[in-house]
Amino acid sequence: MPDYDLVIRNGRIVDGTAAPGRAGDLAVRGDRIAAVGSVPGRGAREIDAQGSAVAPGFIDVHTHDDAAVVRDPRVDFKIMQGVTTDVLGNCGAGVAPASDAFRTYYRTGMGPILGESDLPWSTTAEYFAAVEAAHPACNAVAYVPHGVLRYVVMGMEKRAPTDAELRRMCDLLDEGMRAGAIGMSTGLVYVPGAYARTDELVELAKVAARYGGIYGSHIRNESGGLLEAVEEAISIGERAGCGVQLSHHKSAGVFGLTERSLPLIARARERGVDVTIDVYPYTASSSSLAAMFRLGREQAFEAAPAIIASVKYNKERYEGKYVSEIAADLGLPIGDAIRKILEEEENTPSVIMFIMDEADVRRVVADDHCMAGSDGLPSEGKPHPRLYGTMPAILQKYVRDEPLLTLEEAVRKMTSLAAAKHRIKDRGVLREGWYADIVVFDPETVADAATYQEPRQYPRGIEYVVVNGQVAAERGRQTAARAGCMLRRGQ
Ligand SMILES: [Zn+2]
């Protein structure tokens, strides 16, 4: 009789707390870590991790996999990069709660970004049950998305809610919090979320706060108005009494503003507001072309290179092509070319825009309270490589090639820091009795293989991925295991 189900031998244990890595073994029984350190007994399966790091499974705090975990529950693009828990419902966008009107809107509104779904649920609790029934390969937790609440209650009304409408949104959020959501997210550059004023968001955030939930935000402005937008998000947390997560923190289009935004955040922390941030390790963003064009008009596209990532119809003609190339081929100014693409493709395209400065990215990555969030869009076509490569890219770039973080510190950001903030219990640290979400990788070879032209490439150097005690990937291959759970807040 073996003593354990799985023993990982002779690895360098990087436990997620930022404690110095140390040589050791790790044993798993059922879905839990049974021992860490020196393991005398035998495992039914033994893995030799000599020369490799053994770390808690990575937590991707910023995903748009809400529909993907049901539609494509293998979520290979996550498992293969060592992600064992996805945070869903970001940027105010998502798939629940759903009404008939929202189901219709979703097809052209959020669907092109999140991927197709019939949304065969109504409440957040029913959606969580559907995720569970789909048996995704990775775990998930979720925000209740404000853009969905607002659409369900008010449609595309560009005004403040009436008292009754606000009460209805609060009730829907309350239902989501009782179902186990981790808080509420907003996307304040996207409609209909952008129509909300601060007071509406404070009232809603108070509902999340009652349950110990957090306020996650794609803030109102990530460009010239970055500092004011950061202040608004902090004030919402402060007034509502909840923690704040600033999504994909960046200084876009204008460079260097993170020099001032990070101290602003640090001062809020000193006042006792629990503000943290996340980042993806690339200088290009990706979003809906229609939304970005609405925000930046042609100037934004004239100022920086942009690539069409995915379209509905003319894939050969547009996907993977620079907007400037397309405009030249068409003999049109950039703005007119974009209008033509949007019209032909029914506003569904997603775009990649090179609008950040590496110095800002490095400054944000290095911040003590910054986590890893891919912001990957599980769309068709040629999605931003962050979908496949975010976690390995951090380890490759910022730990090995252009050192900014120790391995231990990078792993802490991707695990325990993320778990504590997102109300994910007993995960994110390799500790006896905690869940067996584990990644084994080679710090010398780990690398992001995805590129803008060929984004669907699994990373190198991720050797084993274990989710709830089951081996989900080994030596570059995904297994049949689909051991992920829909995690309820604090459960
Ligand atoms: Zn966003």
Boltz pocket constraint, residues with backbone or C-beta under 6 A from the ligand:
constraints:
  - pocket:
      binder: B
      contacts: [[A, 90], [A, 91], [A, 187], [A, 218], [A, 247], [A, 248]]
      max_distance: 6.0
